[in-house]
Amino acid sequence: MSDTTPPTPGPEPAEPSDLPELDAPEPDEDDLFDDDLDAVALSTLPEPPHPINWNLLSADDAEQEWLALNEWVTWLRRTYGLPASVIPPAWHRHPELVWELSALHLHWLGAFDPEQDGSAPLGWHADFAEARDRLREWVAASGTRLDRDRPTRQTDWPGEEPSAPGEETVIEDRADDFVTFVMADVARRRARENAWLGIPDDAKPGEP
């Protein structure tokens, strides 16, 4: 007697698109967030030191740069026991000293960055030795001293108006003199910005 029971139907063959890719690894849960974590990490990294052009700084940026440079210069002169013949109290009143010290500060930030090569600090100290010689020349030429200061004398070229001779002043309180100087510099930059934007001089901060 023959078996007339129909065979049990088996599973339908899978479509090619439904077949798993045998060579593709299972996705790791952590990998799903790698891109986001990398983006967050990059956004929180500090900006690398960049050259500072003191001629182009805005009022707000200048104030921040003055304070940062002053703090570092104070640390530098105390750490290395530098005399006034290298870094005088009124260095902030002499552009030649400001530019030199600012460049030295940026060089120091780069040399001591955690991502920097281990020999970078030694290179900075070699450059620091040369910078001290230049600072001595600037200070000697400017005439500024430990307890008194005068503007750096200018050499007038033929056809130029004679420069006004700067008067020597006594430095009674260096910290107070620095604050006064920075406030005047920031105010001067602010007035120039307001003039360019067409903001009246008597406008209050925040007013158009």
Stockholm file with secondary structure:
# STOCKHOLM 1.0

chainA/1-208         MSDTTPPTPGPEPAEPSDLPELDAPEPDEDDLFDDDLDAVALSTLPEPPHPINWNLLSADDAEQEWLALNEWVTWLRRTYGLPASVIPPAWHRHPELVWELSALHLHWLGAFDPEQDGSAPLGWHADFAEARDRLREWVAASGTRLDRDRPTRQTDWPGEEPSAPGEETVIEDRADDFVTFVMADVARRRARENAWLGIPDDAKPGEP
#=GR chainA/1-208 SS CCCCCCCCCCCCCCCGGGSCCTTSCCCCGGGGGHHHHHHHHHHHSCCCCCCCCTTTCCHHHHHHHHHHHHHHHHHHHHHTTCCTTTSCTTGGGCHHHHHHHHHHHHHHHHHTCTTSCTTHHHHHHHHHHHHHHHHHHHHHHHCCCSSEECCCCCCCCTTSCCCCCCCCEECSCHHHHHHHHHHHHHHHHHHHHHHHHTCCTTCCTTCC
#=GC SS_cons         CCCCCCCCCCCCCCCGGGSCCTTSCCCCGGGGGHHHHHHHHHHHSCCCCCCCCTTTCCHHHHHHHHHHHHHHHHHHHHHTTCCTTTSCTTGGGCHHHHHHHHHHHHHHHHHTCTTSCTTHHHHHHHHHHHHHHHHHHHHHHHCCCSSEECCCCCCCCTTSCCCCCCCCEECSCHHHHHHHHHHHHHHHHHHHHHHHHTCCTTCCTTCC
//
